[in-house]
Amino acid sequence: MWQNEVKKVADGIRKRVFEHTIKNNGGYLSQTCSSADFLATLYVKTLNLGPGIAPAIPLPFGGVPSATNSDSFTGAGYHGEATPDRDRFIISPAHYALVIYATLVEVGRMDPAGMEHFNKDGGSVEMIGAEHSPGMEVTNGSLAQTLSMAIGVAIARKRRNHTGRVWVFCSDGELQEGQTWESFALMNHLGLNNIAIIYDVNKQQCDGAMSSVQELGPTAEKMKAFGAHVEDIDGHDIEAVAAAAEIRPENGPLVILANTSPFEGMDFLKKRFPRLHYVRFKTAEEAEELEKAIRCQLYGTN
């Protein structure tokens, strides 16, 4: 059953990022906790992607793309060839890069050895993903710019009568950016129904809890006012994610608000709330305490 495979992949994502964090004295654990279940669902059940065409072990950075640089590349190849019938998966929050790499490994699109290149000088497996990083195809960030880029791709695909959808993964912090709402206004104006957006609504951002920075208000209602079809779901309910992803609106984009917990699968992280953006250890004792607690929950052992 697909549910069993999704559960296996989600568990693998959490474990892989956890092991990386312990080994490297830091990592994006809360983002892993919140997104692992819906990312596993998308890759295993939802996305119509072709076989990967990128090297299993990522290549060194090939330089900035230009007309004279034949060595440059993007990370889109890990999602397969962009044929008219296939989906595109465009990732916006660049700080989720480690989570994306772990996901690519778990679904067999990247070799586990590729993780050893993480954040190394001259490498493409960037700590903050760029267009050449595995799974990435645009230089992104958390500033809501990627959604505008994805809209351009969706417009082009619609004009060419491509049947594949453009999927966009965003973080909820991007909803504080004005460019997001300009994008929704444009999608409504153009009636773009070949774009689907999933937001990780984990209510966390780099400065702490969203509520301490800027409340978003009635997000679903605002999106609906902009002509979007909105599914407001539990982002850890893989069947709810899969069902929402099947919806194809007649007009306007599909938006999935995946409400998630930054502690899912790693309850010990509650102790660090609200400072969860990047988990780093100040002392060896702190690292040992966290490792013991989370290892027990993830693996059922001490």
N, C-alpha and C positions, 0 to 999 in steps of 0.2 A: 504494500500500500504506500502511496505517496506520502502519507502522513508520517510513516515510520522513517522514511528517507529524510524528510524535512527535519524531524526531531534529531536524527543522527547528525545532519549537517549543522544545525543550530548548536548542538552540544559541542561539536568539533570546533566551531568558530570561537565559542567562549573559552574552551580549553586552550586553543592555540594562542589566542591573544593573552590569556592569563600567563601561560608559560613564557611568552615573549616578555611580558611586563616584569615578571620575577627575574628573568635572566638579564634584562637591560635596565633594571631599576627605574622603571616607569613605562606607562602605556595608557591608551585610551580605553579603560575598562568600562566606564559607565556607558559610553557609546556602543560598546560591544553588547552589554547587557540589554540595552533598549532595542537594538536593531537586528540582532542575530536571528530572531524568529521570523520576522517578515522578509529579511534578505534571503534566508534559506527557502522560504516559500516561493519568492519570486524566481530564484534561480532553478529550483527543482520543479516547480509546478506551473508557473505563469509565463515566464519570458520565452518567447520563440526565438532562440538564438542558434546560430549555426555552430559547428565545431570551431574551437579556437584555432586561429591561424598565426598566433604570436609564439615566440620561443618559450618553451616551458620554463626555462630559467631566464629571467629578464636580462636584456642586453644592457651594457653601460649606456649612459646618456649619449644620444647621437647628435646633440647640438640643436640649436634653435631652428625651427622649420623655415626654409627659404627656398627660393627658386634654384639656388646654387648648392643647396645642401641635400645630397641624395641619401645621407645617412640618418636624417631625422625620421622620427616615427611617433605615433601616438599609441596609447595603451588600448585602443579600441579593438585591436586584433584578438584580445583575450575574450571578446564577446562574439567572435566569428565574423564572417564576411557580411557586409551591409547590403544584402540583396533586397529587392523590393518587397518580398514577402516576409522578411525577418524583422524582428523588433530591434530597436536601438535602446540601449540603457545608458543614460547620461547621469553622472554622479556629481552632485553639487558640493556637499560639505567635504572639503579637501582633508579636514582633520580626521575623517573616518577612514583614511587610506589604509591604515593597519587592519581595520575590520574588513575592508574590501579584499585586501590581499589574502587574509585568512579564509574568506569566503571562496575566493578563486581556487585556493588550494583544496578546500573541502569538496568542491564540486568537480575537481579534476582538470581545471583550466590553467593551473600554474603548479610547478613543481615545488614541493615543500622547501627545497634548497634555496628557492628564490627569496624566502624570508630572511636568509642570512645576509642578503644585500641591503636590508632595510637601513635607510639613513646613513649609507656609506658614501664617502666622497666619490664623485664620478659615476654614481649609480643612478638608475632610473626608478628604483623602489623607494621613492621619496617619503619622508615622514609626513609631510604635508603634500598630498598628491598634486601632480601637475599633468599636463596633457600627455607626457611621455610615460607616466606611471601606469603599471598594470591595471586594466579596467577603466582607466580614465581616457577621455578623448578630447577634453577641453581643459584649459587652465581655468580653475574654478576658485573655490573659496567658500566663505559663508556670507557673502555680500549680495546674494540673490541675483548675481549676474548670469549664472548658468541657465536659469529658467528662460531668460531672453534668448540665449544661444539655442536652446532646445526648441523654442518656438520657431526660430528660423529654419531649423532642420525639418520641423513638422510642416511648415508652409511649403518647403521645397518638395517634400515627399507627397503631400496632398496634390500639388500641381502635376506631379509625375504619376499620379494614380497608384502609388505604392500602397500595399495593403497592410504592411507592418506598422505597428504603433511606435511612438517615441515615448519611452518611459523615462521619468526624471525622479531621482531620489534627492530630497531636500531635508534640511533640518528646520525645526520650528523657529529657531532664532532668525531665520531669513524672513519670517513673517513680520518682523519689525522694520524691514527695509521697504522704502517706497517703490523701488524698482519691481518688487514682487507684485504690487497692486497695479502698476502700469502694465505688467505682463498679463494679468488677469483681464484687464480692460481690453487689451489687444486680442486675446484669445476669444473673448466674447464677441468683439466686433467682427472677427473673421470666422466665427463659428467653428473653431478648430476642435474636431472631435477625434483626432488621431493622436492625441497626446494624453498621457496619464501620469499623474504626479502623486508620489507617496511621501508624506511628511512624517518624520520621526518626532512625535510630540512627546518628548521626554521631560519637557519643562526645565531643561538645563541649558546653560550657555557658559561661555568662558569666564564671565564675571560672577557666576553663581546661579542661583535659582532664577528662572524667568520672572517670577513674581517680584523679586527684589530689584529688577532692572526696568522692566516695562511689561505690564500685563497685556495680553493680546486681545482680550475681550471675546465676543461671540464669533470666533473664527469661522465656523461652518456657515453661519448666517451671512457673514460678509462675503464669503466665496460664492454662496448661492446668489447673492445680489449681483455678483459679477457674471452670472450665467454658468457657473460650474455645477456639475453633478457631484455632490459630496457624500462620501461614505465615512461616517465617524465611528470608528471601531476600536476594539481592543487589539493592539498591535502584536500581542503575544498569542492571540487566538488564531492559529494558522488556517483553520477552516474559514474563519471570517475574512481573513486577508485574501485567501484564494477566491472566495465568492465575490468579494468586492472587485477584485481584479478582472473578473470576467465581464463586468458591465461595460457596454459600449454605448455611450450617450449619442443621441442623434445630433445634438448641437452642443458645442462647448466641451471643455476638458473633463476628464474623470479625475477627481481628487480624493485620495484616501488619507484621512487623518488617523494615523496609527498611534493611538494613545499607549504609551509605554512607560516602563519603570527603569530608571538608571541603575537599579539594584537587582534586576531580574536574574536569578541564577547565582548571584553573589551578594547575599544579604549583608555581609560584613561591611560593604561599602556605605551602608547607612551611617556608620560611625563617622564617616568623613563628610557627610552632608553639611553645608551645601557646596563645598569645594570639591567637585567631582570631574571637572573638565579634563584634567590630566592627573593621573595618579602617580605620584612620585614619593619615595620613601626618604625621610629625614635621618632615620637611624636604622641600624641592622635589626634592632629589636622590633621596630615598627614593621619592617618587611617580613620578618619571621612570623609575627602575629597575623598579618594579613594572609600570608601564604598558607599557614596552617588552617585558618578558618575557611578560606575559599577552597582550598584543595579538598577539605573534608566535604564541602557542599557539592563541588563539581564531580569528585571521584568517589565519594562515599568512604574515604579512608583518611587517616591522619598522616 
